[in-house]
Amino acid sequence: MNNNPIGIFDSGIGGLTVVKEIRRILPNENIVYLGDTARLPYGTKSVDAIIQFSLENAEFLISRGAKLIVIACYSSTSVALEIVQKNLAVPVIGVIQPGVEKAVELTKNRKIGVIGTSLTIYSGAYEKAFRKIGERCEVLGKACPLFVSLVEEGWLDHPATERIAQTYLGPFKEDNIDTILLGCTHFPLLMQVFQKIMGKINYVDAAREVGTMVAEELRKLDLERGEQGGDLAIYLTDLSMNFKEIGERFLGEPMRNFSRITLKGK
């Protein structure tokens, strides 16, 4: 199975930020990416629907031979991770736990801010993740749904983006947090705006930590691919008018091998 791909899915194409980091850390690995663009956003769907979508996405990746699956969607990780893990025979890694572990490592005053979509924040998944590793931290969550649209519009350094970010993040300064967890695949693209508002505190991009965890898991299971130069195949359930422009913004390189597919159950 060493030559089999790593499977990664997200509700859209924001998960390509996770692909980017995994390719940086594991350049020899083949990757199959599924973006369920026909059914996004997941954050406004019911828990039952997200679980169903997540299982269908995972089964598609298994059908493509995935030796390990990464759930790059924070909404899906929040409510469906354990169910997907129980239903699959391959390892399944979500995007929440790796970021939490890094935040705990970095914080000095144990005050951590978490920003994400509404479902991710209100699901309580982050609080559960902190409890799981036995760390007593003050976790302050803030739903920032407008950031997703701003990133997809390409307004990464627009004055409106800075004003909205000031509204969202301003209260964190009063709370004296020293670490911010970026709980959405889109948010790393706004890092310069965050730093301008919050200054020199710790910023945790979970995509980087996921890449490290995937590498460790493959080593542990002796599933690393030894050949040089891994391939990337991208499957999307819908091709919007500007998907390629937005996808390349997340991926940091041209999107070449992509195609539209229809999932079982749709």
Buried (B, 14 or more C-beta within 10 A) or exposed (E): EBBBBBBBBBBBBBBBBBBBBBBEBBEEBBBBBBBBBBBBBBBEBEEEEBBBBBBBBBBBBBEBBBBBBBBBBBBBBBBBBEBBBEBBEBBBBBBBBBBBBBBBEBBEEBBBBBBBBEBBBEBBBBBEBBBEEEBEBBBBBBBBBBBBEBBBEEBBEEEEBBEBBBEBBEEBBEEEBBBBBBBBBBBBBBEEBBEEBBEEBBBBBBBBBBBBBBBEBBEEBEBEBEEEEBEBBBBBBBEBEEBBEBBBBBBEEEBEEBEEEEBEEE
